[in-house]
Amino acid sequence: MKVKSYVIGITGHRDFDETSDKLLSEKLSSFLDELKELLPNTPIEIISGMADGADRLLVKEALKKNIAVSAVLPLPEEQYKTDFSIASYQEFQQIIADKNVKVTTLSVANIDLTVAKQQGDERNKLYHALGKYIVEQSNLVVAVWDGINSGFKGGTGDVVLSYLQAKDISAEITNECINIVGENIAVNQSSPSVFWLPVTKKTNEKQSFHQVTKRDNASYITGLQGPYSIKIQSDIPKNLYREIQELDEYNHQYQTLLSQNKISTEYSLLSGYQEVENNNNKEILKNIDDEFLKADAIALANQKKSDGQFKLFAYMAAMMGLFFLVYAKIVASKFLLIGYLILFLAGWLFFRRSEKSKYFTRHLTARVLAETLRTQFYLTLIKRQDTSKVVDLMATTGVSQFSGASWLKQIVTSVCADKSLQVVEQTDKQKNDNMAFVCQHWVIDQAEYFDKKTQLLSSHHHQLEKIKGLLFIGSGLATISLILFKYQLVDIILFAHVDAKTFTVLLMGLLPFWLAVWELYQNKMAIKELLWQYRNQSLVFNQAQQQLQNVTTLEQKSDILADLAHHSMMENYIWIIHRYHREHEPPTAG
């Protein structure tokens, strides 16, 4: 398993003023140095189309720093080289020969490569496909751009605006003027960002908007401001800075667990999967499975620590109550007060430490990622995987807005490779085998899992309710005994100077207190809500299982599974949102 890379896509002009090459290279070098400093536990990877100009400037600086480069060509090299001069092609060959460069060619459906040999619409579609790939795969985009919206589909302006969600990458681009919002406008927490290096393009005599705003230095552009609207700021956006830190922390946790040999393959999604010949999804499935195993291990490790914290706090509160009531009702010993004080101070210090550890938040975010990757794995098998829908669902539910969860989209958008690299059609046998595997190992297995969990948790919950009932009965009996046998209890000496009345009063105070502590623990652990979530998931998977039995075609089954994925992820996100707010609600809430 590899550590998840931070992917940087490059888009930019080919024909800007050469006098700025040295300055641009210096700025790109500084940018990469700053990023490496922010990501001590995370490797950086560059995606480049390897065109003249901006594409190669970043690649050359990256290779100097031993950073991996993914050279994604829009068309086969023999055809692509017609874009270059002899000197340029020699430089191209020299770059791709580097050991840190991996070359991949996009394979786009419904494109006539014979026609695409010549400049024209078919060739432009390939450039647009490359821009789309960069938009969908990058954690951050670098733009060497004059700031003009040229209206060219697949051009630098189209890539920048699409990445910033100021337009849809699949939609036609107009030459509409770009609107720059005021600096006092707040940036959405999930807003994407572009690192922008302004340049002057040789062939464009228009005045670019960076000249209008007198911005010639490197800046960051953020989106989600509306159609063709962006915001420019000099410093790295806070949300981007936080995403980078959180992604690096995730990788640090993985490396720690790996060094402790705690990354298990027991729950591998590939378990039982028979690889078929010419399986064009093999690498994608392996990547998703590896990331799932990492996220699952991190979630379990943090859940164990978080649950341990809850239990320890409950035990400490129960012991503090016991010490105080014994001191008040039985023996006024200073040792009980000292014990009470020690527990209080230890609890306060432990609470402050637990706030910084963020085990609970890390558990929830890793679980979000693991369950999302689980669904994407099975959807990839049946060719229904779509990361854009996942990111939209995260944004709609608000999961990606949580403190500590903004990095999730960074993993989801890049771990599942884009379809444009994998367009080889599956045979009918592959389709049927994959569908059977998904139905068995996802739908049926998950339905059985949630049924079993529902039964176990329901049984456990009923047992706990019985214990709670016994505590109520005990408190009631103690109250009745005091009313009916007050004087008789005084005469009964149980031990030392403690009579039965005093001991009964102690129990009357202790039992309700322990009951309150138990309810608080149950509340924080959200036991009842967990049972509710298991029941909902059980219903969702069992309904899908029944629907699959009533259809015959692969297309119908595929539609049912895609719908199941949506509902299952929605259930997970709702549950995690509930748990997150349960943990972070103020003490007086509810």
Order of alpha helices (4+ residues) and beta strands (2+ residues): beta-alpha-beta-alpha-beta-alpha-alpha-beta-alpha-beta-alpha-beta-beta-alpha-beta-beta-alpha-alpha-alpha-alpha-alpha-alpha-alpha-alpha-beta-beta-alpha-alpha-alpha
